[in-house]
């Protein structure tokens, strides 16, 4: 006598539900892991995009500048007159500096040089603060005076190092100038 099976037995149904539950559990763990890694990737991608915007603005400021004046501890204060403006100013004076008390990178832009800033004309100066905690900001020029090197390190991130070709831009190293002396285009050489 043959039996025609048309339904699952109770044991088969319980085993299949149990196996389906195990598969769903592991799939849920995999999806949760993917969502977490996707969030980390999105955060890093956004940070990299933001870092690239900062470097791009600084590079444009320097690229379109006629001269650079470097001062501060290891060139952490950069002054220039450039043709790059965020505020539609013709030939603005731009200063990039690291404010050590705030640990923030700051960009000033104005129609007047930074040295002439006072309480009466402070409205002419536009200040942009980079919201990340900045530990180091330096700008160097190669010995052959053909390349500019930018070095920025934000807290908890890899340093941003960017080098670009900018030939023969006169750089005034204000760290080496004496009070009352006229700044020279290159730092003084040590005497033997």
Buried (B, 14 or more C-beta within 10 A) or exposed (E): EEEEEEEEEEEEEEEEEEEEEEEEEEEEEEEEEEEEEEEEEEEEEEBEEBBEEBBEBBBBBBBBBEEBBBBBEEBBBBBBBBBBBBEEBEEBBBBBBBEEEEEBBBBBBBBEEBEEBEEEEEEBBBEBEBEBBBBBBBBBBEEEBEBBBBBBBBEEBEEBEBEEEBEEBBBBBBEBBEEEEEBEEEBEEEEE
